Amino acid sequence: MSLTADLIEEIKILTHYNLASIREGIKVHGSANPDAVMATKRLFDKGLISQDDGGYLTDLGIEAAEHAQSVLRILDK
């Protein structure tokens, strides 16, 4: 599997979620960067978030966001 621009955008969206409070969602407005809007829709289609414009992480989304944010913490040292 290669790291495509689409996957990078999806990871960026997952890193915006606050894992300390899973009841805290995000909203990606239609006027946002088009790549971010499309990434959010793909995450919804994959079942990682509750709405196509953000919302809350699903159980699978929480797991994915935890992994994504862990990788960033490790690599940011």
Secondary structure, DSSP 4 states (H G I P E B T S, - for coil): ----HHHHHHHHHHHTS-TT-TT--EE--TTS-HHHHHHHHHHHHTTSEEETTEEEE-HHHHHHHHHHHHHHHHHT-
